[in-house]
Amino acid sequence: MSTPHISAPDDAFAETCLLPGDPLRAKWIAETFLDDAVQVTAVRNVLGFTGSYKGKPVSVMGTGMGVPSISIYATELIDFYGVKKLIRVGSCGSLQPHLGLKDVVVGLGACTNSGVNRARFEGWDFAAIADYGLVRAVVDSAEAQGITVHVGNLMTSDLFYGPTNKTLEETMAPIQRMGVLGVEMEAAGLYGLAIERGAAALAVCSVSDDLTTGEILSSDERETSLSDMITVVLESVI
Ligand code: HPA
């Protein structure tokens, strides 16, 4: 079957699919962590792979950046390819002083300035929350591996570069004040569409930039911190 943005056989995807933003990250995850991984789609170079982790079938597919892009891929994966558990594995900027680079944030909920969930919810404010079973499994997996995770709200922003009439501090102030842990660009869209379609979703993000200090991870450091996070997520799905 082909959908507008995925070209793969009907049964090409596993029920569980990890979703990094970067398609080359999807390739790296498939090659590094999965056994017998095969590439199943490459429309627009957005790569998807299916393999197994400790005997359990798992897929991994890039989503691109932002709510519109992840919404397209996640919707097609759920509606046409039978994916039931979607776990975004991404990065975020940290907003709270107790968080630092490489820390892992589990997005229990996702605030947003995107209008997508209002559009789905007839103008009301929808609480975009993760699937409880996935949250619990990831938290248990992290605990078993001795890796600390921070569980709370993410902020899904439509803008990476904020408005020019405000400083970064001004833009982030209300988000910090409301205790949001990290800012990224996809979770709230993923949560709303998954709930509407009866699928389970979660976003897990490692801190790539600390917005309270201006520190940023190097690309090598990004890879190692991602590695711990991917292991926590994969151990949670088996
Ligand atoms: N803003 C938005 N998305 C992000 C950031 C950020 O600072 N870091 C990683 N993803």
Boltz pocket constraint, residues with backbone or C-beta under 6 A from the ligand:
constraints:
  - pocket:
      binder: B
      contacts: [[A, 91], [A, 92], [A, 93], [A, 157], [A, 159], [A, 160], [A, 183], [A, 184], [A, 185], [A, 208], [A, 209], [A, 211]]
      max_distance: 6.0
